[in-house]
Amino acid sequence: MKMSRRAKRMERHHKRNRPLAGMNLVSLMDIFTILVFFLLVNSSEVQVLPSTRSVKLPESIAEKKPKEAVVVLVNDRHILVQGRKVATVEQVNRSAGLVIGPLKDELKLHARRARVNRAPGRPFNGEVTILGDKNIPFDLLKKIMVTCSQADYSRISLAVVQKVKDKG
């Protein structure tokens, strides 16, 4: 069917004044905001242990990730709890007993604080992570572990560097 001149003119006019397709930025910003919050919440899943140059951790193929706990750092000279020096390795090696007194006192202090600051209805878990140099003697490690268990820290983890399994 043939269009009249007026119909053609009106069609051209409507094509010329047609609004361009717009982009709704509000919903796009909402999506990115949700994505940012999701990434922030899930990025805290990584456990970062304090690193020092004086401690070389042993390697292991362990799969479990460390939990947030009190950190006992042992190098060739000092024993530190949460970065605070509590004893020297020389003093501990000279002592006869299996329990290290200053370490036990410091761990008891942290246990008391944890019990006071914990959420209601949540029990004290007594977790400790030992960052021990790979060259420390086993007798020293044994004394530290016995002391941790005597100070109500029965869940003891040893920090290691995760090495890649051989594909073969």
C-alpha positions in Angstrom: 0.0 0.0 0.0 1.2 3.5 -0.9 1.8 6.0 1.9 0.6 9.6 1.6 3.1 12.5 1.8 1.7 13.4 5.2 2.2 9.9 6.6 5.8 9.8 5.3 6.6 13.2 6.9 5.1 12.1 10.2 7.1 8.9 10.1 10.4 10.8 9.4 9.5 13.2 12.3 8.9 10.4 14.7 12.2 8.7 13.7 14.1 11.9 14.2 12.7 12.6 17.7 12.9 9.0 19.0 14.7 8.9 22.4 18.0 7.1 22.4 18.4 4.0 24.4 19.6 4.9 27.9 21.6 3.0 30.5 20.3 2.7 34.0 23.4 3.4 36.2 21.6 2.9 39.5 21.2 -0.8 39.0 24.7 -1.1 37.7 26.1 0.7 40.8 24.0 -1.6 43.0 25.5 -4.7 41.4 29.1 -3.4 41.9 28.4 -2.4 45.5 27.2 -5.9 46.3 30.2 -7.3 44.5 32.6 -5.2 46.5 31.0 -6.2 49.8 31.1 -9.8 48.8 34.8 -9.6 48.0 35.6 -7.8 51.3 33.8 -10.3 53.4 35.3 -13.3 51.7 38.8 -11.9 51.6 39.1 -12.2 55.3 39.2 -16.0 55.0 43.0 -16.0 54.5 45.0 -16.5 57.7 48.1 -14.5 57.8 50.7 -15.5 60.4 53.3 -13.0 61.6 56.4 -13.4 59.7 59.9 -12.8 60.9 63.2 -13.3 59.2 64.6 -15.1 62.2 62.3 -18.1 61.8 62.4 -20.5 58.9 59.3 -22.7 59.0 59.5 -26.4 58.1 57.8 -27.5 54.8 54.8 -29.7 54.8 52.0 -30.9 52.4 49.4 -30.0 55.0 46.0 -29.1 53.6 44.3 -27.5 56.7 44.4 -23.8 57.0 45.4 -22.3 60.4 42.7 -20.8 62.5 43.0 -17.5 64.4 44.7 -18.3 67.6 47.4 -17.2 70.1 50.8 -17.3 68.3 53.9 -18.6 70.1 57.0 -17.8 68.1 60.2 -19.6 68.7 63.5 -18.8 67.1 67.1 -19.7 68.0 67.2 -17.1 70.9 63.8 -16.1 72.2 60.2 -17.4 72.8 57.6 -14.8 72.1 53.8 -14.8 72.7 51.9 -12.5 70.4 55.1 -10.6 69.7 56.0 -10.2 73.4 59.2 -11.8 74.6 58.6 -14.2 77.5 61.8 -16.2 77.8 65.1 -17.0 76.2 65.9 -20.4 74.7 69.0 -20.5 76.8 67.0 -20.2 80.1 64.6 -22.9 78.9 67.3 -25.3 78.0 68.9 -24.8 81.4 65.7 -25.5 83.3 65.0 -29.0 84.5 61.2 -29.3 84.3 59.0 -29.7 81.3 56.9 -26.6 82.1 58.2 -23.1 81.2 57.0 -20.8 83.9 57.0 -17.4 82.1 55.3 -18.9 79.0 52.6 -20.5 81.1 51.9 -17.2 82.9 51.6 -15.4 79.6 49.4 -18.0 78.1 47.2 -18.0 81.2 46.9 -14.2 80.9 45.8 -14.6 77.2 43.3 -17.3 78.2 41.8 -15.1 80.9 41.4 -12.2 78.4 39.8 -14.6 75.8 37.3 -15.9 78.3 36.3 -12.3 79.3 36.1 -11.1 75.7 34.3 -14.0 74.1 30.8 -13.9 72.9 28.1 -15.2 75.3 27.4 -18.9 74.9 30.7 -19.5 73.0 33.1 -21.7 74.9 36.9 -21.0 75.2 38.5 -23.1 72.5 42.1 -23.0 73.8 43.9 -22.8 70.4 47.5 -21.9 70.0 49.7 -21.9 66.9 53.5 -22.5 67.4 55.7 -20.9 64.8 58.9 -22.7 65.5 62.1 -22.5 63.5 62.8 -25.8 61.7 66.2 -26.1 63.5 65.0 -25.9 67.1 65.6 -29.1 69.1 62.7 -31.4 69.8 63.2 -31.1 73.6 62.5 -27.4 73.4 59.4 -28.0 71.2 58.2 -30.6 73.7 58.6 -28.2 76.6 56.6 -25.6 74.8 53.8 -28.0 73.9 53.6 -29.3 77.5 53.4 -25.8 78.8 50.7 -24.9 76.3 48.6 -27.8 77.4 49.2 -26.9 81.1 47.9 -23.4 80.4 44.5 -24.7 79.0 45.6 -24.5 75.4 44.9 -28.1 74.3 44.5 -27.4 70.6 48.1 -27.0 69.4 48.9 -26.3 65.8 52.4 -26.1 64.3 52.9 -23.6 61.5 54.5 -24.8 58.4 55.2 -23.6 54.9 52.9 -25.5 52.5 54.8 -27.1 49.6 53.3 -28.2 46.4 52.7 -31.9 45.9 54.7 -33.5 43.1 52.6 -34.4 40.1 54.0 -37.7 39.4 
